[in-house]
Structure formats: C-alpha cells, structure tokens
Amino acid sequence: MRVATWNVNSIRARVGRVVDWLVREDVDVLAMQEIKCKESQFPFDAFHEAGYEVVLHGLNQWNGVAFASRLPMTDAANTFTGMPGFGKALDDGSLPLEARALGVTVDGVRLWSLYVPNGRELENPHYDYKLAWLAELAEQTRGWLAAHPDQPLALMGDWNIAPLDTDVWDIGAFAGSTHVSAPERAAFAAFEQIGLSDVVRPLVPEGYTYWDYKQLRFPRNEGMRIDFILGSEPFADLVTSARIDRNERKGDAPSDHVPVVVDLDLDLSSSDDDRPMIFG
C-alpha cells in the first residue's frame, strides 16, 4: 500500500494537479492538509472519476484536512479527545475547534492527517496553542498505543516544526522564530519518546518539504523539512521505501509543500508459521 501526505494549500486551486499526481504515482491513500474549504465546496467529482473516495473535515476557507483513498476507509474521526480550541470563546465559554485532525483506518492501518498549528510568533497566543495542541495529541497517542499495541499507526502531515538544524536552509535565519524553538522541538521529540519514529528520515536523510513562495526560496533551495510521517513500531516494520517528491514544487501553480510518500508491505504483518521448515 502506497501512502502519502501533502499540504496542498487549497485543494480547489490544485485539484487537477493533485489528482494527476495520485494516478501517475499509483498512490493508494493520500492525507491532505490545508484543503481550505467546506465539504460543500470540495471537488469530489475529480477524485471519484479517478477512483478515489474522500473523507474530509473542513469548516471554512482556512485549515482543513482530508483523505483520498482507493481502498475502503472506516472509523473516521475529525478530532481527538482533549484537542484544544483557539479563537473567540463560544457562548458556552469553550474555544472553537479548528479542522486540523482527521483519522481513518485503511486495511487495518490507523492513519491521521494532521495540520499542526503554525505558532506564528513566540509571543503570540497561537504559539501556546500550538504547544498545548501537540501535548494533548501526544497524550492521546500514548493511549492509542497502549490500547492497540499491535495495530500499525501513523501520524502524518504538516507538523510546522523543523526538528534538526539541518531541516532549515540556514538556522541563523530562524533566530527567535517559531518552528525551531526548543519547546517546539521538545514537543516533537515527545512523540518519539512514547514510541513513534520518523519512518522517512532513515531512508531519505536529506531534503526539504516546504519552500516559501517569496524571495525565490525554491530556486535557491531555501527550504524547510516540516512534513513528516511518524509511525508506531508495527507501522515502521511495514515500510519498505520512502521519498520526498521534490518535483511537485515545480511547474504551474504548485503548493508550497511537496508530497512525502512511503510504501508499506502489508504482507509483513502476517506470518506463515505453517510453512515447512525448509522455507524458514
């Protein structure tokens, strides 16, 4: 099964490009972020014609997450327990929940499409929101791993964190900025401490996943590695290959992010203990 994640930065603006890529690259399941539309606005027809079903969570022209899959999706969840909200308080005093998380199960594999809050600036309330959002996600992930230790699990998406200095083109340019601060990196590391791992970096040690549209960042290769697939041990054991599809940043009207792709060998999840010893 070929699984990918891609911050598409408005699916209505890039639907043709995304669907063409899905078909050309033979992708089974795509997690999307920043779809920037409500369900009534999503271009379902283009995906259906290509053989993909879509599950999404979108509330307005901001944020939004989705899955496109040509395999059946079950157990959809558009939030995780305890997910913090942000913005103007509602009548009941709670904060609005943004469309930033969507989980589905495909062929026994639990997948989440995540659009982690940006943080904006270190002194901005959005930064505290980001850290709280990640802390609660880590706590819930710990529970998922404990409850289903044998189920492959992957948290995929735009994490808005560069865990290593080499994940940005010039760490000096990020002094006093979000994405590279110690608390953000600690929040990212927390997922590794509870049992997840970056399943792409061991196979693709170098490469960026995001380049700003401004200041010729892409031609100068002034990018950031902020899109990740973090998998549980059962998920990591299934991974046979991975890549960052840098070419999708080229051409007409690209997203500022590119797809991150892994191939899974689901046959590895079942052993054949009844084979004669000669085949052991």
N, C-alpha and C positions, 0 to 999 in steps of 0.2 A: 504494500500500500504506500503510495506516494503522498506525503502530507507536507503542506507549506503554510507559511504565514506571510502576510503582506499588508502593510499600511497603505491603502490605495488612495488616500487623500481625495475623497469624493468619488463614489462609485458611479454616479450619473455622468461625471465628466470623463470617466475612464473605462466604462463598461466594455467597449469593444476591445480595448487593449487587454483587459483582464481576462475576458472570455477567450480571446485568441490565444493568450498565453496558456491558459488552462488546457486547452485542447492540444496545442502544439507540444507542450511539455508533459502531457499524459498524467496530469495531476488528479488524484482521487479526491482529496479533501483540502480545501483552502480556508484558512482562518483569515478574515479580513478585519481591519481596524480603520477608523475614521471614514466610515461609509457616508456620513454627513447627510442622512435622510431618514424620514419616517418610513414605515412599512408600505404605506400607500404610494410612496414615491420611488420605491426600489424597482430597478429594471429587471423584473423576474423573467420576462419572456426570453431575453437573450441567453440567460443561463439555462432555462428549460429546453430551449432549442438545441443547446449543446449537450444536453443530457445530465444537467446538474439540478438538484434541488437546493433550495436556500432556506436557512433558518437565520433570523436576524433579530437584533434588538437595537432600534433606533428611535429617538424621541424628537429630534429636531435637526437643524442644519449643522449641529456640532456633534462631535464624538460619533458613537455608533459602532457596533461590532456585528459580525455575521460569519456564517459558514456556508460554503458552497460544496456540495458533495454529490458524487455519482453513486455513493453507497448509502444505505439507509442510516438515518440519524435518529437517535432516541434520547430520552431523558434530558430534554433541553431545559436549561436553567439560565435565566437572564440576570441573576445576581448571586452573590454568595452571602451566607449568613454573616451578619455584622458589618456588611460593606458600608463604609461611611458615605455620607452625602456632602454636598457642597452648594453654597449659594444662599439665597434669601430663604429664611425659615418659612415653612408652611404653616397653615392655620393651627396644626396640632403641635407646633414647635419643633418638629423634625426638619432635617435638611433634605432637599431633593436628591434622589439617587440618580446619577448620570448613567448613560448607556456605555459602560466600559467593560463589561464582563459577560461572556456567553459560553456556557458549557454544553457539550453534546457527547454522546457515546457513539462510536463508529466501529463496528466489528469487534466489540469488546474493549476498545481503547477509549479512555476518557480524555477528551481534549477540551481545552479552554482557549478562547480568543480573548486577549486582554489588551486594553488600551490604558496603560498606567498614566495617571495624571502627570502633567508636564512639570509642575512645580513653579514655573515662571521665574521667580527670583527668590533668593534665600530668605528675604524678609517678608515675602508675600504669604498671606494665609494659605495660598494654594500649595506652598511647599510643605506646610504642616499637614495639610490634607493628603498630599502625596505619601508622606511617611506613615500616616495613620492608615491609609488605604492599603499600603504594602504590608504593614504589620498585621492587619486583620486578615489579609489574604494568606499570609504565612501561617497564621494560627489555624485558619480553616484547612489549609493544605496539610498541616500536621495531622489534623483529624481525618482527612480523606485517606492519607497513607496508613494510618493506624486501622481504619475501618476496612480498607480494601488493599492489603499489602501486596497482593499478587496481581492486581489489575494495573496494566500499563496506564500511566497518567502523564500528560504533557501540558505545561502552561506555556502558551505561545503568544507572541505579539510584540507590540512596541512598548518596551519597558521604560523608555525615556531615562535610561541610566547607562553610562559607559563604565563598566566595572574596572577596567585597566587603563592606565595612562596611554597605552598604545591603541586604545579604542577611539582616540580622537587624533586629528592630524597634528595638533600642537597643544600639549597640555598647558603650556604657558598662556595660551589664548583664553583659557577657561578659568583663570584665577578668580575666585569669588563668585563663580557661577553655579547654577544647578547642573545636574546630570553627572557631575564628577565629585560632588561633595562627599565627605566622609560618612555622614549619616545615610545618604542615598546608597552608597556602596555597601555599607553595613546591612542595609535593608535587603539589598540584592543577595549578599552573601548568606543571609539568614535562610534563604531557600536551599542553598547548598548544604547548610548545616543540618537541615531537617531531612535530607535525603534526596534532593533533586540535583541534577547536574546539567551543565550546558552540553547538549549532545552534538552540537555542531563544531565547537571550537577544536576538539581533538582531531577532527577530520579537515577542518578549514581554519587553521590557526591565525590567518591574517585576512583582512578585508573589512570594508565598511558596509553599512546597510542603509545609510542616510547621508544625503548631501543637500544642504540648503539651496534654494533656487537663486539666492542672491550672491553677488560678488564672485561669479564664476567658480563656485565651490566645486562643482563636479569636474569641469575640465582640469582644475588644479588638484583634483583628488583630495580636497579638504573636507573629509567626511567624518562620520561617527559610526561606531558599531553599537547600536542601541536596540536592535530587534533580535530576539532570542527564542530558542525552544529549550525550555528546561524540562527534563524528563525524570521520572522515577527510575529506579534501577530496573524494574521489569520493562519499562519503555526503552531505556538506553540499550538494554540487551537485544532489542529488536532492530536497532539502527544499523544499516549496512552501508549507507553512503549519505553524504550531505553536500550542500553547495549554497553559495550566495549568488544569486543571478544578477550580477552587476549590469549586464547589458540592458536590463529593463529600465535603467535610469537614462538611457539614450533615446533618441528619436523624438517624435512629436508628442507633446503634452504628457510627459511621464509624471508619475508620482515622485515625490522627493525621497521615498523609500523604495527598496527593491525586495523581491521575494527571498525568503530563506526556506530551503527545501530539505527534507530528509526522506529517505526510503526505509521502509520497515519490512522485515521478513517475518510475517505473522506465523509462518510455519515453525519458527523457532520457539513459539510459545507452547507448543505441544510436543511432547517426546513420544517416541515409539519404543516402549520398553519391551514389546513382544517380538522385536526382531531377533533372528538367530544371532548368537554371539559372534559369528563370523563377520557380521556387519557392524559390530560395536565399535 
